[in-house]
Amino acid sequence: NAGVTQTPKFQVLKTGQSMTLQCAQDMNHNSMYWYRQDPGMGLRLIYYSASEGTTDKGEVPNGYNVSRLNKREFSLRLESAAPSQTSVYFCASLKGGTGNTIYFGEGSWLTVV
Amino acid sequence: QKEVEQNSGPLSVPEGAIASLNCTYSDRGSQSFFWYRQYSGKSPELIMSIYSNGDKEDGRFTAQLNKASQYVSLLIRDSQPSDSATYLCAVGGNAGNMLTFGGGTRLMVKP
């Protein structure tokens, strides 16, 4: 049981380059999320998808786009990477309903130089 | 804006002691409360959830919730060096599909 799988695990980008972080979950969860985590800042929500076909902005959406390709997959795209986007990115999923909680992927370490 | 506040620490306790981690939240409509543990370089993992006022025990962990005071805590009994990690408090609202995380408290258990 893989749970939440995200790729790549590590990536170095040059300023201005684009890239897509991939995420897939095999738990048949409805909701999926992208967070970033920076030292001293905790987890901040970038975008989320409450269900297949819908996406919404979170706390820090600027510079990112997302696609909920199907129920399993939720990708995060950086169109023109900036050094401020150097961070650890976590994909997560949740089944939905009161009391359900979020399960995280292993993280993607992104450095923009 | 919904807020979840935690003392960043580090909280240092000797091995075998009780570690007490605290969290306050601003949204009175919050329905679900979670504690995650995150080791350095790893993703957060769920260790406790609580939905009703009072205490909930699971092994060495006890979660305490006081909705009137908008306060949730985590007690770790017989703390071990392996408990050294950052502990994240998360709070969920009515919709059940959104969690707001605190900044985390770093716990250090010294042998």
Interface residues (C-beta under 8 A of the other chain):
Chain A: N30 S31 Y35 G40 M41 G42 L43 Y48 A50 F90 L94 G96 G97 T98 G99 N100 T101 I102 Y103 F104 G105 E106 G107
Chain B: S8 Q31 S32 F34 K42 S43 P44 E45 L46 S49 Y51 L88 A90 G92 N94 G96 N97 M98 L99 F101 G102 G103 G104
